[in-house]
Amino acid sequence: MFLIYKIKVLGVKLYKNIMIDLLIYMYLCIIILNLMIFTYKFMLVVLMMIELMILNISMIMFLVFSFMNLELYMIYYLVFMVCESTLGLSLLVVIVRFSGNELFYVFNLSKF
C-alpha cells in the first residue's frame, strides 16, 4: 500500500515510508508558495522564495529518483537549478541598475 524504502545510516538499515516524506515536502511547498504570495513587493525576497521552492522540489525528486535507482538524473536537475539562480540574480542586478530599487509595484515593464 505505502512505498517503503531502505536507507543505511552508520551501517544500520532503516526503513522509511516515502509517502509521509512526500507529504511533508508538499506541505513545505505550499508554505513557501504562501510566503512568496504575501511578500511579493521585493524582488530579492521573491527570488529567495523561488530558490527555496526549487530546493524543496529537488528533495522530492531525490526521494522519487532514489526509490527508482535513478540518482544520475539529479545532476541534470541541479545544473538547471544553478543556471536558473544565476539568471535570476543577473536579472536583479540589471533591474536595480536601471531603476535604482527592486520594488515590484514601482516597475513598469514597458520601460525594459
N, CA, C and O atoms as CSV, one atom per row, in Angstrom:
chain,resi,resn,atom,element,x,y,z
A,1,MET,N,N,0.823,-1.178,0.000
A,1,MET,CA,C,0.000,0.000,0.000
A,1,MET,C,C,0.875,1.252,0.000
A,1,MET,O,O,0.813,2.041,-0.943
A,2,PHE,N,N,1.685,1.448,1.033
A,2,PHE,CA,C,2.606,2.576,1.055
A,2,PHE,C,C,3.974,2.105,0.603
A,2,PHE,O,O,4.379,0.977,0.883
A,3,LEU,N,N,4.674,2.964,-0.090
A,3,LEU,CA,C,6.001,2.630,-0.568
A,3,LEU,C,C,7.006,2.806,0.557
A,3,LEU,O,O,7.073,3.866,1.179
A,4,ILE,N,N,7.776,1.781,0.813
A,4,ILE,CA,C,8.767,1.818,1.880
A,4,ILE,C,C,10.133,1.640,1.238
A,4,ILE,O,O,10.312,0.764,0.392
A,5,TYR,N,N,11.094,2.461,1.631
A,5,TYR,CA,C,12.436,2.338,1.092
A,5,TYR,C,C,13.438,2.207,2.223
A,5,TYR,O,O,13.190,2.625,3.354
A,6,LYS,N,N,14.582,1.612,1.886
A,6,LYS,CA,C,15.638,1.386,2.869
A,6,LYS,C,C,16.693,2.465,2.749
A,6,LYS,O,O,17.076,2.857,1.647
A,7,ILE,N,N,17.156,2.938,3.882
A,7,ILE,CA,C,18.330,3.793,3.916
A,7,ILE,C,C,19.304,3.192,4.914
A,7,ILE,O,O,18.902,2.519,5.863
A,8,LYS,N,N,20.556,3.435,4.696
A,8,LYS,CA,C,21.582,2.884,5.566
A,8,LYS,C,C,22.306,4.034,6.248
A,8,LYS,O,O,22.976,4.830,5.590
A,9,VAL,N,N,22.170,4.120,7.560
A,9,VAL,CA,C,22.794,5.174,8.345
A,9,VAL,C,C,23.733,4.520,9.335
A,9,VAL,O,O,23.300,3.768,10.208
A,10,LEU,N,N,25.035,4.809,9.201
A,10,LEU,CA,C,26.065,4.269,10.085
A,10,LEU,C,C,25.996,2.754,10.180
A,10,LEU,O,O,26.155,2.179,11.257
A,11,GLY,N,N,25.757,2.115,9.042
A,11,GLY,CA,C,25.734,0.661,8.999
A,11,GLY,C,C,24.441,0.034,9.457
A,11,GLY,O,O,24.330,-1.192,9.471
A,12,VAL,N,N,23.456,0.833,9.834
A,12,VAL,CA,C,22.171,0.313,10.308
A,12,VAL,C,C,21.128,0.557,9.229
A,12,VAL,O,O,20.977,1.680,8.748
A,13,LYS,N,N,20.404,-0.499,8.847
A,13,LYS,CA,C,19.366,-0.353,7.838
A,13,LYS,C,C,18.102,0.193,8.479
A,13,LYS,O,O,17.596,-0.350,9.461
A,14,LEU,N,N,17.607,1.272,7.907
A,14,LEU,CA,C,16.367,1.877,8.376
A,14,LEU,C,C,15.343,1.817,7.253
A,14,LEU,O,O,15.687,1.963,6.080
A,15,TYR,N,N,14.110,1.607,7.611
A,15,TYR,CA,C,13.029,1.581,6.638
A,15,TYR,C,C,12.168,2.824,6.844
A,15,TYR,O,O,11.721,3.114,7.954
A,16,LYS,N,N,11.947,3.552,5.750
A,16,LYS,CA,C,11.168,4.786,5.833
A,16,LYS,C,C,9.990,4.697,4.876
A,16,LYS,O,O,10.027,3.994,3.867
A,17,ASN,N,N,8.962,5.422,5.221
A,17,ASN,CA,C,7.781,5.497,4.382
A,17,ASN,C,C,7.928,6.701,3.455
A,17,ASN,O,O,8.039,7.836,3.919
A,18,ILE,N,N,7.928,6.458,2.161
A,18,ILE,CA,C,8.168,7.529,1.195
A,18,ILE,C,C,6.969,8.470,1.090
A,18,ILE,O,O,7.142,9.649,0.782
A,19,MET,N,N,5.774,7.977,1.337
A,19,MET,CA,C,4.588,8.818,1.213
A,19,MET,C,C,4.545,9.899,2.291
A,19,MET,O,O,4.123,11.025,2.025
A,20,ILE,N,N,4.975,9.565,3.493
A,20,ILE,CA,C,4.998,10.569,4.561
A,20,ILE,C,C,6.001,11.666,4.229
A,20,ILE,O,O,5.721,12.848,4.424
A,21,ASP,N,N,7.167,11.276,3.730
A,21,ASP,CA,C,8.162,12.275,3.332
A,21,ASP,C,C,7.644,13.164,2.202
A,21,ASP,O,O,7.848,14.377,2.220
A,22,LEU,N,N,6.976,12.561,1.223
A,22,LEU,CA,C,6.434,13.354,0.121
A,22,LEU,C,C,5.360,14.322,0.600
A,22,LEU,O,O,5.292,15.457,0.127
A,23,LEU,N,N,4.527,13.886,1.530
A,23,LEU,CA,C,3.500,14.783,2.060
A,23,LEU,C,C,4.120,15.945,2.830
A,23,LEU,O,O,3.629,17.071,2.751
A,24,ILE,N,N,5.185,15.683,3.567
A,24,ILE,CA,C,5.864,16.756,4.298
A,24,ILE,C,C,6.458,17.770,3.328
A,24,ILE,O,O,6.331,18.976,3.539
A,25,TYR,N,N,7.105,17.292,2.267
A,25,TYR,CA,C,7.707,18.210,1.302
A,25,TYR,C,C,6.645,18.961,0.501
A,25,TYR,O,O,6.853,20.121,0.145
A,26,MET,N,N,5.522,18.325,0.213
A,26,MET,CA,C,4.435,19.036,-0.463
A,26,MET,C,C,3.854,20.126,0.439
A,26,MET,O,O,3.519,21.214,-0.029
A,27,TYR,N,N,3.741,19.829,1.721
A,27,TYR,CA,C,3.258,20.835,2.666
A,27,TYR,C,C,4.235,22.013,2.737
A,27,TYR,O,O,3.812,23.166,2.823
A,28,LEU,N,N,5.525,21.727,2.702
A,28,LEU,CA,C,6.517,22.807,2.683
A,28,LEU,C,C,6.413,23.639,1.405
A,28,LEU,O,O,6.607,24.854,1.441
A,29,CYS,N,N,6.106,22.992,0.275
A,29,CYS,CA,C,5.903,23.741,-0.974
A,29,CYS,C,C,4.743,24.715,-0.839
A,29,CYS,O,O,4.825,25.852,-1.305
A,30,ILE,N,N,3.668,24.274,-0.205
A,30,ILE,CA,C,2.507,25.149,-0.023
A,30,ILE,C,C,2.852,26.317,0.895
A,30,ILE,O,O,2.438,27.448,0.639
A,31,ILE,N,N,3.602,26.055,1.957
A,31,ILE,CA,C,4.004,27.129,2.871
A,31,ILE,C,C,4.893,28.143,2.158
A,31,ILE,O,O,4.708,29.349,2.320
A,32,ILE,N,N,5.851,27.669,1.375
A,32,ILE,CA,C,6.754,28.570,0.653
A,32,ILE,C,C,5.981,29.384,-0.380
A,32,ILE,O,O,6.259,30.569,-0.565
A,33,LEU,N,N,5.017,28.765,-1.051
A,33,LEU,CA,C,4.202,29.490,-2.025
A,33,LEU,C,C,3.378,30.579,-1.349
A,33,LEU,O,O,3.241,31.677,-1.887
A,34,ASN,N,N,2.829,30.283,-0.174
A,34,ASN,CA,C,2.091,31.313,0.568
A,34,ASN,C,C,3.007,32.450,1.004
A,34,ASN,O,O,2.618,33.616,0.926
A,35,LEU,N,N,4.205,32.135,1.458
A,35,LEU,CA,C,5.151,33.188,1.828
A,35,LEU,C,C,5.514,34.053,0.633
A,35,LEU,O,O,5.665,35.268,0.760
A,36,MET,N,N,5.654,33.423,-0.532
A,36,MET,CA,C,6.001,34.173,-1.728
A,36,MET,C,C,4.856,35.094,-2.142
A,36,MET,O,O,5.094,36.201,-2.624
A,37,ILE,N,N,3.628,34.647,-1.957
A,37,ILE,CA,C,2.475,35.482,-2.309
A,37,ILE,C,C,2.364,36.678,-1.371
A,37,ILE,O,O,2.051,37.783,-1.813
A,38,PHE,N,N,2.614,36.469,-0.084
A,38,PHE,CA,C,2.447,37.554,0.882
A,38,PHE,C,C,3.626,38.522,0.925
A,38,PHE,O,O,3.484,39.631,1.440
A,39,THR,N,N,4.778,38.134,0.401
A,39,THR,CA,C,5.944,39.028,0.385
A,39,THR,C,C,6.380,39.285,-1.052
A,39,THR,O,O,7.532,39.046,-1.414
A,40,TYR,N,N,5.456,39.768,-1.859
A,40,TYR,CA,C,5.721,39.926,-3.282
A,40,TYR,C,C,6.344,41.264,-3.643
A,40,TYR,O,O,6.702,41.460,-4.805
A,41,LYS,N,N,6.489,42.180,-2.722
A,41,LYS,CA,C,6.910,43.535,-3.084
A,41,LYS,C,C,8.374,43.617,-3.488
A,41,LYS,O,O,8.718,44.374,-4.396
A,42,PHE,N,N,9.231,42.864,-2.842
A,42,PHE,CA,C,10.661,42.937,-3.119
A,42,PHE,C,C,11.092,41.762,-3.985
A,42,PHE,O,O,10.740,40.614,-3.716
A,43,MET,N,N,11.848,42.060,-5.013
A,43,MET,CA,C,12.254,41.018,-5.948
A,43,MET,C,C,13.247,40.048,-5.327
A,43,MET,O,O,13.217,38.860,-5.646
A,44,LEU,N,N,14.122,40.519,-4.452
A,44,LEU,CA,C,15.100,39.637,-3.824
A,44,LEU,C,C,14.415,38.601,-2.941
A,44,LEU,O,O,14.833,37.443,-2.909
A,45,VAL,N,N,13.382,38.997,-2.234
A,45,VAL,CA,C,12.644,38.052,-1.389
A,45,VAL,C,C,11.922,37.025,-2.250
A,45,VAL,O,O,11.875,35.845,-1.901
A,46,VAL,N,N,11.361,37.462,-3.372
A,46,VAL,CA,C,10.686,36.533,-4.276
A,46,VAL,C,C,11.685,35.539,-4.860
A,46,VAL,O,O,11.379,34.353,-4.976
A,47,LEU,N,N,12.875,36.010,-5.228
A,47,LEU,CA,C,13.900,35.099,-5.740
A,47,LEU,C,C,14.342,34.097,-4.681
A,47,LEU,O,O,14.588,32.933,-4.995
A,48,MET,N,N,14.443,34.537,-3.436
A,48,MET,CA,C,14.812,33.606,-2.365
A,48,MET,C,C,13.721,32.567,-2.139
A,48,MET,O,O,14.026,31.404,-1.878
A,49,MET,N,N,12.465,32.962,-2.235
A,49,MET,CA,C,11.371,32.001,-2.076
A,49,MET,C,C,11.343,31.010,-3.235
A,49,MET,O,O,11.047,29.831,-3.038
A,50,ILE,N,N,11.647,31.478,-4.434
A,50,ILE,CA,C,11.711,30.569,-5.582
A,50,ILE,C,C,12.841,29.567,-5.394
A,50,ILE,O,O,12.689,28.392,-5.729
A,51,GLU,N,N,13.971,30.019,-4.864
A,51,GLU,CA,C,15.081,29.097,-4.599
A,51,GLU,C,C,14.706,28.065,-3.537
A,51,GLU,O,O,15.065,26.894,-3.659
A,52,LEU,N,N,13.988,28.489,-2.498
A,52,LEU,CA,C,13.521,27.523,-1.500
A,52,LEU,C,C,12.564,26.516,-2.116
A,52,LEU,O,O,12.602,25.333,-1.777
A,53,MET,N,N,11.705,26.978,-3.018
A,53,MET,CA,C,10.782,26.071,-3.692
A,53,MET,C,C,11.542,25.065,-4.552
A,53,MET,O,O,11.192,23.886,-4.591
A,54,ILE,N,N,12.566,25.527,-5.228
A,54,ILE,CA,C,13.347,24.627,-6.073
A,54,ILE,C,C,14.125,23.627,-5.229
A,54,ILE,O,O,14.240,22.461,-5.608
A,55,LEU,N,N,14.660,24.063,-4.092
A,55,LEU,CA,C,15.325,23.116,-3.196
A,55,LEU,C,C,14.353,22.073,-2.670
A,55,LEU,O,O,14.705,20.900,-2.538
A,56,ASN,N,N,13.143,22.493,-2.372
A,56,ASN,CA,C,12.134,21.556,-1.899
A,56,ASN,C,C,11.754,20.564,-2.996
A,56,ASN,O,O,11.609,19.371,-2.729
A,57,ILE,N,N,11.595,21.041,-4.208
A,57,ILE,CA,C,11.282,20.157,-5.325
A,57,ILE,C,C,12.440,19.205,-5.595
A,57,ILE,O,O,12.224,18.054,-5.974
A,58,SER,N,N,13.668,19.682,-5.401
A,58,SER,CA,C,14.810,18.781,-5.596
A,58,SER,C,C,14.834,17.676,-4.546
A,58,SER,O,O,15.248,16.555,-4.843
A,59,MET,N,N,14.396,17.974,-3.324
A,59,MET,CA,C,14.300,16.916,-2.310
A,59,MET,C,C,13.226,15.898,-2.678
A,59,MET,O,O,13.410,14.699,-2.468
A,60,ILE,N,N,12.112,16.364,-3.223
A,60,ILE,CA,C,11.063,15.444,-3.667
A,60,ILE,C,C,11.577,14.576,-4.803
A,60,ILE,O,O,11.358,13.365,-4.818
A,61,MET,N,N,12.267,15.203,-5.761
A,61,MET,CA,C,12.808,14.430,-6.877
A,61,MET,C,C,13.859,13.442,-6.406
A,61,MET,O,O,13.942,12.332,-6.931
A,62,PHE,N,N,14.666,13.831,-5.419
A,62,PHE,CA,C,15.669,12.911,-4.898
A,62,PHE,C,C,15.012,11.698,-4.247
A,62,PHE,O,O,15.485,10.573,-4.409
A,63,LEU,N,N,13.924,11.922,-3.512
A,63,LEU,CA,C,13.213,10.793,-2.912
A,63,LEU,C,C,12.667,9.850,-3.974
A,63,LEU,O,O,12.817,8.632,-3.871
A,64,VAL,N,N,12.037,10.413,-4.985
A,64,VAL,CA,C,11.438,9.580,-6.027
A,64,VAL,C,C,12.511,8.881,-6.848
A,64,VAL,O,O,12.392,7.691,-7.138
A,65,PHE,N,N,13.558,9.608,-7.227
A,65,PHE,CA,C,14.601,9.006,-8.045
A,65,PHE,C,C,15.425,7.987,-7.280
A,65,PHE,O,O,15.868,6.995,-7.859
A,66,SER,N,N,15.639,8.210,-5.996
A,66,SER,CA,C,16.386,7.216,-5.226
A,66,SER,C,C,15.561,5.957,-5.021
A,66,SER,O,O,16.116,4.864,-4.902
A,67,PHE,N,N,14.246,6.098,-4.980
A,67,PHE,CA,C,13.390,4.916,-4.877
A,67,PHE,C,C,13.462,4.086,-6.148
A,67,PHE,O,O,13.369,2.860,-6.097
A,68,MET,N,N,13.628,4.755,-7.302
A,68,MET,CA,C,13.698,4.052,-8.579
A,68,MET,C,C,15.132,3.811,-9.042
A,68,MET,O,O,15.340,3.344,-10.162
A,69,ASN,N,N,16.125,4.117,-8.205
A,69,ASN,CA,C,17.549,3.959,-8.525
A,69,ASN,C,C,17.954,4.768,-9.757
A,69,ASN,O,O,18.663,4.265,-10.628
A,70,LEU,N,N,17.508,6.012,-9.827
A,70,LEU,CA,C,17.835,6.916,-10.936
A,70,LEU,C,C,18.478,8.195,-10.419
A,70,LEU,O,O,18.084,9.292,-10.814
A,71,GLU,N,N,19.463,8.062,-9.542
A,71,GLU,CA,C,20.076,9.243,-8.945
A,71,GLU,C,C,20.868,10.075,-9.945
A,71,GLU,O,O,21.139,11.248,-9.688
A,72,LEU,N,N,21.239,9.499,-11.068
A,72,LEU,CA,C,22.037,10.220,-12.062
A,72,LEU,C,C,21.276,11.412,-12.646
A,72,LEU,O,O,21.889,12.420,-12.995
A,73,TYR,N,N,19.963,11.309,-12.753
A,73,TYR,CA,C,19.174,12.400,-13.322
A,73,TYR,C,C,19.116,13.615,-12.411
A,73,TYR,O,O,18.741,14.700,-12.855
A,74,MET,N,N,19.474,13.454,-11.161
A,74,MET,CA,C,19.509,14.600,-10.251
A,74,MET,C,C,20.599,15.594,-10.641
A,74,MET,O,O,20.468,16.791,-10.383
A,75,ILE,N,N,21.668,15.108,-11.258
A,75,ILE,CA,C,22.750,16.001,-11.687
A,75,ILE,C,C,22.233,16.985,-12.736
A,75,ILE,O,O,22.569,18.169,-12.692
A,76,TYR,N,N,21.421,16.505,-13.677
A,76,TYR,CA,C,20.847,17.390,-14.693
A,76,TYR,C,C,19.959,18.447,-14.049
A,76,TYR,O,O,19.997,19.618,-14.427
A,77,TYR,N,N,19.172,18.030,-13.086
A,77,TYR,CA,C,18.287,18.979,-12.411
A,77,TYR,C,C,19.092,20.013,-11.634
A,77,TYR,O,O,18.737,21.191,-11.630
A,78,LEU,N,N,20.163,19.597,-10.981
A,78,LEU,CA,C,20.986,20.540,-10.227
A,78,LEU,C,C,21.670,21.550,-11.146
A,78,LEU,O,O,21.839,22.711,-10.772
A,79,VAL,N,N,22.063,21.118,-12.348
A,79,VAL,CA,C,22.669,22.044,-13.314
A,79,VAL,C,C,21.659,23.111,-13.728
A,79,VAL,O,O,21.997,24.294,-13.776
A,80,PHE,N,N,20.423,22.707,-14.027
A,80,PHE,CA,C,19.398,23.681,-14.397
A,80,PHE,C,C,19.035,24.581,-13.227
A,80,PHE,O,O,18.682,25.743,-13.428
A,81,MET,N,N,19.117,24.059,-12.006
A,81,MET,CA,C,18.826,24.865,-10.829
A,81,MET,C,C,19.866,25.971,-10.667
A,81,MET,O,O,19.514,27.103,-10.335
A,82,VAL,N,N,21.125,25.661,-10.895
A,82,VAL,CA,C,22.186,26.668,-10.796
A,82,VAL,C,C,22.033,27.714,-11.900
A,82,VAL,O,O,22.213,28.907,-11.653
A,83,CYS,N,N,21.703,27.273,-13.114
A,83,CYS,CA,C,21.505,28.222,-14.215
A,83,CYS,C,C,20.339,29.162,-13.933
A,83,CYS,O,O,20.407,30.350,-14.246
A,84,GLU,N,N,19.275,28.635,-13.345
A,84,GLU,CA,C,18.114,29.472,-13.017
A,84,GLU,C,C,18.460,30.507,-11.964
A,84,GLU,O,O,18.022,31.654,-12.052
A,85,SER,N,N,19.237,30.116,-10.978
A,85,SER,CA,C,19.578,31.073,-9.918
A,85,SER,C,C,20.503,32.169,-10.433
A,85,SER,O,O,20.367,33.324,-10.029
A,86,THR,N,N,21.435,31.834,-11.310
A,86,THR,CA,C,22.309,32.875,-11.860
A,86,THR,C,C,21.540,33.823,-12.777
A,86,THR,O,O,21.815,35.022,-12.795
A,87,LEU,N,N,20.584,33.301,-13.531
A,87,LEU,CA,C,19.762,34.181,-14.362
A,87,LEU,C,C,18.906,35.109,-13.511
A,87,LEU,O,O,18.724,36.277,-13.855
A,88,GLY,N,N,18.384,34.599,-12.410
A,88,GLY,CA,C,17.585,35.439,-11.521
A,88,GLY,C,C,18.405,36.546,-10.897
A,88,GLY,O,O,17.954,37.689,-10.824
A,89,LEU,N,N,19.604,36.221,-10.446
A,89,LEU,CA,C,20.456,37.250,-9.846
A,89,LEU,C,C,20.929,38.273,-10.873
A,89,LEU,O,O,21.027,39.461,-10.566
A,90,SER,N,N,21.223,37.820,-12.092
A,90,SER,CA,C,21.629,38.785,-13.117
A,90,SER,C,C,20.464,39.692,-13.506
A,90,SER,O,O,20.671,40.874,-13.782
A,91,LEU,N,N,19.252,39.160,-13.530
A,91,LEU,CA,C,18.078,39.992,-13.787
A,91,LEU,C,C,17.874,41.001,-12.669
A,91,LEU,O,O,17.502,42.147,-12.925
A,92,LEU,N,N,18.113,40.586,-11.436
A,92,LEU,CA,C,18.006,41.507,-10.303
A,92,LEU,C,C,19.031,42.630,-10.408
A,92,LEU,O,O,18.705,43.784,-10.132
A,93,VAL,N,N,20.257,42.316,-10.800
A,93,VAL,CA,C,21.300,43.340,-10.942
A,93,VAL,C,C,20.934,44.328,-12.043
A,93,VAL,O,O,21.122,45.534,-11.879
A,94,VAL,N,N,20.414,43.832,-13.162
A,94,VAL,CA,C,20.035,44.719,-14.267
A,94,VAL,C,C,18.893,45.640,-13.854
A,94,VAL,O,O,18.913,46.832,-14.164
A,95,ILE,N,N,17.908,45.099,-13.163
A,95,ILE,CA,C,16.764,45.920,-12.754
A,95,ILE,C,C,17.182,46.967,-11.734
A,95,ILE,O,O,16.743,48.115,-11.815
A,96,VAL,N,N,18.023,46.594,-10.774
A,96,VAL,CA,C,18.482,47.566,-9.774
A,96,VAL,C,C,19.349,48.630,-10.426
A,96,VAL,O,O,19.296,49.796,-10.034
A,97,ARG,N,N,20.138,48.249,-11.406
A,97,ARG,CA,C,20.993,49.232,-12.078
A,97,ARG,C,C,20.171,50.246,-12.875
A,97,ARG,O,O,20.486,51.436,-12.870
A,98,PHE,N,N,19.118,49.786,-13.560
A,98,PHE,CA,C,18.329,50.703,-14.381
A,98,PHE,C,C,17.306,51.497,-13.584
A,98,PHE,O,O,17.067,52.667,-13.882
A,99,SER,N,N,16.698,50.882,-12.574
A,99,SER,CA,C,15.628,51.591,-11.868
A,99,SER,C,C,16.061,52.148,-10.520
A,99,SER,O,O,15.454,53.103,-10.037
A,100,GLY,N,N,17.074,51.590,-9.906
A,100,GLY,CA,C,17.547,52.106,-8.631
A,100,GLY,C,C,16.986,51.395,-7.424
A,100,GLY,O,O,17.508,51.563,-6.322
A,101,ASN,N,N,15.935,50.601,-7.593
A,101,ASN,CA,C,15.394,49.824,-6.483
A,101,ASN,C,C,14.839,48.506,-7.022
A,101,ASN,O,O,14.831,48.260,-8.228
A,102,GLU,N,N,14.381,47.678,-6.104
A,102,GLU,CA,C,13.899,46.362,-6.507
A,102,GLU,C,C,12.435,46.140,-6.157
A,102,GLU,O,O,11.982,44.999,-6.066
A,103,LEU,N,N,11.700,47.214,-5.963
A,103,LEU,CA,C,10.291,47.088,-5.606
A,103,LEU,C,C,9.470,46.721,-6.835
A,103,LEU,O,O,9.633,47.319,-7.899
A,104,PHE,N,N,8.589,45.738,-6.685
A,104,PHE,CA,C,7.768,45.288,-7.809
A,104,PHE,C,C,6.676,46.281,-8.179
A,104,PHE,O,O,6.400,46.473,-9.363
A,105,TYR,N,N,6.054,46.912,-7.200
A,105,TYR,CA,C,4.914,47.762,-7.521
A,105,TYR,C,C,5.330,49.082,-8.150
A,105,TYR,O,O,4.464,49.835,-8.594
A,106,VAL,N,N,6.619,49.392,-8.207
A,106,VAL,CA,C,7.104,50.605,-8.864
A,106,VAL,C,C,7.436,50.328,-10.330
A,106,VAL,O,O,7.487,51.250,-11.144
A,107,PHE,N,N,7.663,49.053,-10.665
A,107,PHE,CA,C,8.116,48.697,-12.004
A,107,PHE,C,C,7.032,48.916,-13.049
A,107,PHE,O,O,5.852,48.645,-12.825
A,108,ASN,N,N,7.467,49.409,-14.184
A,108,ASN,CA,C,6.637,49.454,-15.372
A,108,ASN,C,C,7.380,48.627,-16.407
A,108,ASN,O,O,8.459,49.015,-16.854
A,109,LEU,N,N,6.817,47.498,-16.790
A,109,LEU,CA,C,7.542,46.571,-17.653
A,109,LEU,C,C,7.753,47.108,-19.059
A,109,LEU,O,O,8.571,46.565,-19.801
A,110,SER,N,N,7.048,48.146,-19.445
A,110,SER,CA,C,7.256,48.704,-20.774
A,110,SER,C,C,8.578,49.472,-20.858
A,110,SER,O,O,9.051,49.753,-21.959
A,111,LYS,N,N,9.186,49.819,-19.709
A,111,LYS,CA,C,10.479,50.512,-19.727
A,111,LYS,C,C,11.601,49.586,-20.176
A,111,LYS,O,O,12.589,50.037,-20.757
A,112,PHE,N,N,11.450,48.302,-19.909
A,112,PHE,CA,C,12.525,47.372,-20.230
A,112,PHE,C,C,12.313,46.892,-21.611
A,112,PHE,O,O,13.100,46.090,-22.113
